[in-house]
């Protein structure tokens, strides 16, 4: 039924975020027309959490060793927040162009991607 997921990052600094995805994370892309890149991402898992507040959506990149990935990003001049231990894993965030942030974590929970 569902073949894949298309995620969108809205940014006032789209060119910088595109450069980060391509040059720093090394994600491959295709030209969707007129130089508009669409990046191939890694496998995806989706969680649904209840809320009493306004609905919102979050995007996290996952990795096997958040300390190593964070250190590698820092060496490339990409700022990350201090790593926090949470019940579901080790978590930080990455600063994108213009100061926007995206989550990065090393999961410690069961995952449908790790069978």
C-alpha positions as CSV (number, residue, x, y, z in Angstrom):
1,X,0.0,0.0,0.0
2,X,2.5,2.7,1.2
3,X,5.8,2.6,-0.8
4,X,7.7,5.4,1.0
5,X,7.5,8.7,2.9
6,X,8.3,12.2,1.7
7,X,9.5,14.5,4.4
8,X,9.7,18.3,4.0
9,X,11.9,20.7,5.9
10,X,10.7,24.3,5.5
11,X,13.5,26.7,6.0
12,X,14.3,30.4,5.4
13,X,17.8,29.1,4.6
14,X,16.9,26.4,2.1
15,X,20.1,26.5,0.1
16,X,22.2,26.1,3.3
17,X,20.1,23.2,4.5
18,X,20.4,21.6,1.0
19,X,24.2,22.0,1.2
20,X,24.2,20.4,4.6
21,X,22.2,17.4,3.4
22,X,24.4,17.0,0.4
23,X,27.9,18.0,1.5
24,X,27.9,17.2,5.3
25,X,25.5,14.2,5.5
26,X,26.4,13.0,2.0
27,X,22.8,12.3,1.0
28,X,22.3,11.6,-2.7
29,X,19.7,13.5,-4.6
30,X,18.0,13.8,-7.9
31,X,17.0,16.9,-9.8
32,X,13.2,17.1,-9.6
33,X,13.2,19.9,-12.2
34,X,14.7,23.4,-12.5
35,X,17.6,22.4,-10.1
36,X,15.2,21.4,-7.2
37,X,16.9,18.6,-5.4
38,X,15.1,15.8,-3.6
39,X,17.3,13.8,-1.3
40,X,17.3,10.1,-0.6
41,X,17.2,9.4,3.1
42,X,17.8,6.4,5.2
43,X,15.0,4.0,6.3
44,X,12.2,5.5,8.3
45,X,10.2,4.6,11.4
46,X,7.1,6.5,12.5
47,X,5.9,7.0,16.1
48,X,2.6,8.5,17.1
49,X,2.4,10.3,20.5
50,X,-0.8,11.6,22.2
51,X,-1.0,15.3,23.0
52,X,-3.3,17.6,24.9
53,X,-1.8,20.6,23.2
54,X,-1.7,21.7,19.6
55,X,-0.6,18.9,17.2
56,X,3.0,19.2,16.0
57,X,5.4,17.1,14.0
58,X,9.1,16.4,14.7
59,X,12.0,15.1,12.5
60,X,14.9,13.2,14.0
61,X,17.9,11.7,12.2
62,X,18.9,8.4,13.8
63,X,22.4,6.9,14.2
64,X,24.1,4.0,15.8
65,X,26.7,6.2,17.8
66,X,25.4,9.7,18.5
67,X,28.7,10.7,20.3
68,X,30.8,9.8,17.2
69,X,28.4,11.5,14.8
70,X,28.2,14.6,16.9
71,X,32.0,14.8,17.2
72,X,32.3,14.3,13.4
73,X,29.8,17.1,12.8
74,X,31.6,19.4,15.3
75,X,34.9,18.8,13.4
76,X,33.1,20.0,10.3
77,X,31.9,23.2,12.0
78,X,28.4,22.0,12.6
79,X,27.2,22.9,16.1
80,X,25.4,20.3,18.2
81,X,23.7,20.5,21.6
82,X,25.1,18.6,24.6
83,X,24.0,14.9,24.4
84,X,21.2,14.0,26.8
85,X,20.4,10.6,28.2
86,X,16.6,10.0,27.8
87,X,14.5,6.9,28.5
88,X,14.3,6.2,24.7
89,X,18.0,7.0,23.8
90,X,20.8,9.5,23.6
91,X,19.7,12.7,22.1
92,X,21.1,16.0,20.7
93,X,20.2,18.4,18.0
94,X,22.1,19.7,15.0
95,X,22.2,23.4,14.0
96,X,21.2,24.0,10.4
97,X,21.8,27.1,8.3
98,X,20.3,30.2,9.9
99,X,20.2,28.6,13.4
100,X,17.3,26.2,12.8
101,X,17.7,22.8,14.5
102,X,16.9,19.2,13.7
103,X,17.0,16.2,16.1
104,X,19.7,13.5,16.1
105,X,19.5,10.5,18.4
106,X,20.9,7.0,19.1
107,X,17.8,4.9,19.9
108,X,17.7,2.7,22.9
109,X,14.1,1.5,22.1
110,X,13.0,-1.4,20.0
111,X,12.9,-0.5,16.4
112,X,11.2,-2.1,13.4
113,X,14.3,-1.2,11.4
114,X,16.5,-3.5,13.6
115,X,15.1,-7.0,13.2
